[in-house]
């Protein structure tokens, strides 16, 4: 007769898999929902902060120059004139002379978040009232801007973000990253949006009006935080405006990441979640069914524990394959078994780390995270304005 320990272990694993299944269903339904159609399409200023030559940067930027949209401009922001991204942005803009584009080189730092500093330096150059913030490692389709504008035009909507998908990856680290983005991350965002109406904003793709940005304190306020995207969403919600999640995902181009790169990224994001939503982050350990199965097997210390572990691995692989296929990923079916095991073990090992320290390294900066991901210099220093802007116009 099965022991009480076995039933409790099975219940814990089944509950974890059940919650992940709910997230997967929310994700699939969201991706299959027909987006709204805009009655009008206002002109848009696209703000693209750049630093370094990301994987596929030229193609990423070029996808924003081929949008099916009547009127928009693209502003590329760079801190240093010798950054290799400058030459790439110039070449992309020159190849698409029909789209107004500018490169803005500006070293001023109004806060500790380097991405927000870059955006703040672009804002005075932007001509339009609708702003789209988009990271350099994002690639989009021609209808991307139309869908976001259609969502923003809905009554009461103050901010629109996008789900994020990734390819299968050209390295082990990229494969792990892609699987995590296409399942747990996208599923979590979709579930929070559809089931709980909770703000969950990923800043790789984010549209809002200039007036809304000003009402929440602008980039000067957001530059105090590492999770500027989530804080932006929370502040917009506090204004009484709704947050919308687009239905078409944007592609996060990963490049050949190492396993160490994968861990470093998720440790930084884990520290963010730990400070933005401490209870939610603590509960994430319960959404790792392999971890729960291993703990159960150690508790049982018999053959039933091994059966529980292998059954959990198989069930989780099937769930991952089922939901990831919705994103268009074409991973081979058997890959889900080893990738899922490696990914979940690495994330289980990384989970307690944010409770042990609050320092992160981001684009050459050592920063300490405090409540709500607010940043303070790890060495006690501060941000300094380093010089005037130097705008470099490109062919319009």
C-alpha positions in Angstrom: 0.0 0.0 0.0 1.4 3.4 -0.9 2.8 5.4 2.0 1.6 8.8 3.1 5.0 10.2 2.0 4.5 8.9 -1.5 1.0 10.4 -1.8 2.2 13.8 -0.5 5.1 13.7 -2.9 2.8 12.9 -5.8 0.4 15.6 -4.8 3.2 18.2 -4.7 4.5 17.3 -8.1 1.0 17.0 -9.6 0.1 20.5 -8.2 3.2 22.0 -9.7 2.6 20.4 -13.1 -1.1 21.5 -12.9 -0.1 25.2 -12.4 2.3 25.0 -15.3 -0.4 23.4 -17.4 -2.8 26.4 -16.6 0.0 28.8 -17.6 0.4 26.8 -20.9 -3.3 26.9 -21.7 -3.3 30.7 -21.0 -0.3 31.1 -23.3 -1.8 29.0 -26.2 -5.2 30.8 -26.0 -3.5 34.2 -25.9 -1.4 33.5 -29.0 -4.4 32.3 -30.9 -6.6 35.2 -30.1 -7.4 37.6 -33.0 -5.9 41.1 -32.3 -8.0 44.3 -32.6 -8.0 46.4 -35.7 -7.1 50.1 -35.4 -9.5 52.7 -36.6 -6.6 55.1 -37.0 -2.8 54.8 -36.9 -1.1 57.7 -35.2 2.6 58.5 -36.0 5.1 56.7 -33.8 8.6 57.4 -32.5 10.5 54.2 -32.1 13.3 54.5 -29.5 16.1 51.9 -29.9 18.8 51.9 -27.2 22.0 50.3 -28.5 25.2 49.0 -27.0 27.6 46.7 -28.8 27.0 44.5 -31.8 24.3 42.0 -30.6 23.8 38.8 -32.5 22.0 39.6 -35.8 21.9 43.3 -35.0 21.7 44.5 -38.6 18.7 42.2 -39.3 17.1 43.1 -36.0 17.3 46.8 -36.8 16.3 46.3 -40.4 13.0 44.6 -39.4 12.0 47.9 -37.8 12.7 49.7 -41.1 10.2 47.5 -43.0 7.1 47.9 -41.0 3.7 48.2 -42.6 2.8 51.5 -41.0 2.0 54.8 -42.5 4.1 57.2 -40.4 6.9 56.4 -38.0 10.5 57.3 -37.2 13.4 55.3 -35.7 15.8 56.8 -33.2 19.0 54.8 -32.4 20.6 55.8 -29.1 24.3 55.1 -28.3 26.4 56.2 -25.4 29.9 56.1 -27.1 30.7 57.3 -30.7 33.1 54.4 -31.1 30.5 51.8 -30.2 30.3 49.2 -33.1 26.5 49.6 -33.1 26.8 53.1 -34.6 28.2 51.8 -37.9 25.5 49.1 -38.0 22.7 51.6 -37.4 24.0 54.0 -40.0 24.2 51.2 -42.6 20.7 50.0 -41.9 19.2 53.5 -42.0 21.1 54.3 -45.3 19.7 51.1 -46.8 16.1 52.2 -46.0 16.0 55.9 -46.9 12.2 56.0 -46.9 12.1 55.8 -43.1 13.2 58.9 -41.0 16.0 57.7 -38.8 18.7 59.3 -36.5 21.6 58.1 -34.4 21.9 60.0 -31.2 25.3 59.7 -29.4 25.0 61.0 -25.9 27.1 60.2 -22.8 24.8 61.9 -20.2 23.7 59.8 -17.3 20.6 60.9 -15.4 20.3 57.7 -13.4 21.9 54.3 -12.7 20.0 52.3 -15.3 22.0 52.6 -18.5 19.2 51.6 -20.8 16.9 54.3 -19.4 19.7 56.9 -19.6 19.9 56.1 -23.3 16.1 56.4 -23.7 16.1 59.7 -21.9 18.7 61.1 -24.3 16.5 60.1 -27.2 13.2 61.5 -26.0 14.0 65.2 -26.8 14.6 64.2 -30.4 11.4 62.2 -30.8 8.8 64.1 -32.8 5.7 62.0 -32.1 3.4 61.6 -29.1 3.2 57.8 -29.3 6.5 56.1 -28.2 7.6 52.6 -28.8 10.5 51.3 -26.7 12.3 48.3 -28.2 15.5 46.5 -27.3 18.3 45.9 -29.9 18.0 42.1 -29.8 14.4 42.1 -30.9 13.2 41.2 -34.4 9.6 41.8 -35.6 7.3 41.3 -38.5 5.8 43.9 -40.8 2.4 44.0 -39.0 4.0 44.5 -35.5 3.4 48.2 -35.2 -0.1 48.1 -36.4 -1.1 45.6 -33.7 0.4 47.5 -30.9 -1.2 50.8 -32.1 -4.6 49.0 -32.3 -4.3 47.8 -28.7 -3.2 51.3 -27.5 -6.3 52.8 -29.2 -8.6 50.6 -27.1 -10.6 52.5 -24.4 -8.6 52.9 -21.2 -5.4 51.3 -22.4 -2.3 53.2 -21.3 0.5 50.7 -22.2 1.0 47.8 -24.6 3.8 45.2 -24.3 4.5 42.0 -26.3 5.1 38.3 -25.6 8.6 37.3 -26.3 9.6 34.1 -28.1 13.0 32.8 -29.1 14.4 30.3 -31.6 15.7 26.8 -30.7 19.2 28.1 -30.2 22.6 27.5 -31.9 24.3 26.5 -28.6 23.4 24.7 -25.4 23.0 28.0 -23.5 20.8 29.5 -26.2 18.7 26.3 -26.3 18.1 26.5 -22.6 17.3 30.2 -22.8 14.9 29.7 -25.7 13.0 26.9 -23.9 12.7 29.0 -20.7 11.4 32.0 -22.7 9.0 30.1 -24.8 7.4 28.2 -21.9 7.7 29.5 -18.3 8.3 33.1 -19.1 5.7 33.5 -21.9 3.2 31.3 -20.0 3.7 33.3 -16.8 3.1 36.6 -18.6 0.0 35.3 -20.4 -1.5 33.8 -17.2 -0.9 37.0 -15.1 -2.5 39.1 -17.9 -5.5 36.8 -18.8 -6.3 35.3 -15.4 -5.3 37.8 -12.8 -5.1 41.1 -14.7 -1.8 41.8 -13.0 0.9 44.1 -14.4 3.7 42.0 -16.0 5.6 44.0 -18.5 8.7 43.0 -20.4 10.5 46.1 -21.8 11.8 44.5 -25.0 8.6 45.8 -26.7 6.6 48.5 -24.9 4.3 51.2 -26.4 2.8 54.2 -24.5 1.9 57.8 -25.0 4.3 60.6 -24.1 1.7 62.1 -21.8 1.4 58.8 -19.9 5.2 58.6 -19.5 5.2 62.2 -18.2 2.4 61.5 -15.7 4.4 58.6 -14.0 7.5 60.8 -13.7 9.2 60.1 -17.1 12.5 58.4 -17.6 14.0 60.4 -14.7 11.8 58.3 -12.4 12.2 55.0 -14.2 16.0 55.4 -14.3 16.1 54.7 -10.6 15.1 51.1 -11.1 16.6 48.0 -12.7 13.2 46.6 -13.6 12.1 49.9 -15.3 9.7 48.0 -17.5 7.7 46.4 -14.7 7.8 49.6 -12.6 6.5 51.5 -15.6 3.6 49.0 -15.9 2.8 49.2 -12.2 2.8 53.0 -12.3 0.6 53.1 -15.4 -1.9 50.8 -13.7 -1.9 53.1 -10.7 -3.1 55.9 -12.9 -6.2 53.8 -13.6 -5.2 52.9 -17.1 -5.2 49.3 -18.5 -2.2 47.3 -19.7 -2.6 45.3 -22.9 -0.6 42.4 -24.1 -0.2 42.0 -27.9 -1.0 38.6 -29.4 1.9 38.3 -31.8 5.2 37.7 -30.0 8.4 39.5 -30.9 11.5 37.4 -31.5 14.4 37.7 -29.0 17.5 36.9 -31.1 19.8 35.0 -28.8 23.0 34.2 -30.6 25.4 31.5 -29.4 25.0 31.8 -25.6 27.0 29.7 -23.2 25.5 28.0 -20.3 27.3 30.5 -18.1 25.5 33.3 -20.1 22.2 31.6 -19.5 22.8 31.4 -15.8 24.0 35.0 -15.5 20.9 36.3 -17.3 18.5 34.4 -15.1 20.3 35.3 -11.9 20.0 39.0 -12.8 16.3 38.5 -13.6 15.8 36.4 -10.5 17.2 39.2 -8.4 14.8 41.6 -10.0 11.8 39.4 -9.3 13.0 38.8 -5.8 12.9 42.6 -5.1 9.8 43.4 -7.2 7.6 40.6 -6.0 9.3 38.8 -3.0 6.4 36.4 -2.3 5.9 35.5 -6.0 9.6 34.8 -6.4 9.7 32.6 -3.3 6.8 30.6 -4.7 8.7 29.9 -7.9 10.4 27.0 -6.3 7.1 25.3 -6.2 6.8 25.7 -10.0 9.8 23.4 -10.5 8.3 19.9 -10.5 11.7 18.2 -11.0 13.0 19.9 -7.8 9.9 18.7 -5.9 10.3 15.2 -7.3 13.9 15.0 -6.3 13.0 16.2 -2.8 10.3 13.6 -2.7 12.6 10.8 -3.8 15.1 11.8 -1.1 12.3 11.6 1.4 11.0 8.3 0.2 14.5 6.7 -0.3 13.1 3.7 -2.3 12.2 2.7 -5.8 9.0 4.7 -5.8 11.1 7.8 -5.6 12.9 7.0 -8.8 9.7 6.3 -10.6 8.4 9.7 -9.4 11.4 11.5 -10.7 11.4 9.8 -14.2 7.6 10.2 -14.4 8.0 13.9 -13.7 10.7 14.3 -16.3 8.5 12.7 -18.9 5.4 14.7 -18.0 7.3 18.0 -18.0 8.9 17.3 -21.4 5.5 16.6 -22.9 4.1 19.8 -21.5 7.0 21.8 -22.7 6.7 20.3 -26.2 3.0 20.9 -26.3 3.1 24.6 -25.4 6.3 25.5 -27.2 5.0 24.3 -30.6 2.4 27.1 -30.3 5.3 29.7 -30.6 6.5 28.2 -33.8 9.6 26.6 -32.4 10.7 23.5 -34.3 12.8 21.7 -31.7 13.1 17.9 -32.1 10.8 16.1 -29.7 13.5 14.1 -27.9 15.4 17.3 -27.1 12.9 18.3 -24.5 14.0 15.5 -22.1 17.7 16.5 -21.6 17.1 20.2 -22.1 14.3 20.3 -19.5 16.3 18.3 -17.0 19.4 20.5 -17.4 17.4 23.8 -17.4 15.3 22.9 -14.3 18.3 21.7 -12.3 20.3 24.9 -13.1 17.3 27.1 -12.2 16.7 25.1 -9.0 20.4 25.6 -8.0 20.1 29.4 -8.9 16.8 30.0 -7.0 18.3 30.6 -3.5 21.1 32.9 -4.8 19.0 36.2 -4.8 18.3 35.7 -1.1 22.1 35.7 -0.4 23.0 39.0 -2.1 21.6 41.9 -4.0 24.6 43.0 -6.3 24.4 42.7 -10.1 26.8 43.5 -12.9 25.0 45.1 -15.9 26.8 46.5 -18.9 29.9 47.3 -17.0 28.2 48.6 -13.9 28.2 47.1 -10.4 24.9 47.9 -8.8 23.0 47.0 -5.7 19.3 46.3 -5.9 17.0 47.5 -3.1 13.2 47.4 -2.7 11.2 47.3 -6.0 14.5 46.9 -7.9 15.6 50.4 -7.0 19.3 50.8 -7.8 22.2 52.2 -5.7 25.9 52.1 -6.7 27.6 49.0 -5.2 30.7 51.2 -4.5 28.7 54.1 -3.0 29.2 56.4 -6.1 26.5 58.0 -8.2 25.6 58.8 -11.7 27.3 61.8 -13.3 26.5 63.9 -16.4 29.4 63.4 -18.7 28.8 65.8 -21.6 26.4 67.3 -24.1 24.4 65.4 -26.6 25.9 64.9 -30.1 23.1 64.1 -32.6 24.1 62.5 -35.8 21.2 62.6 -38.4 21.0 59.9 -41.0 19.3 60.1 -44.4 15.5 60.6 -44.0 
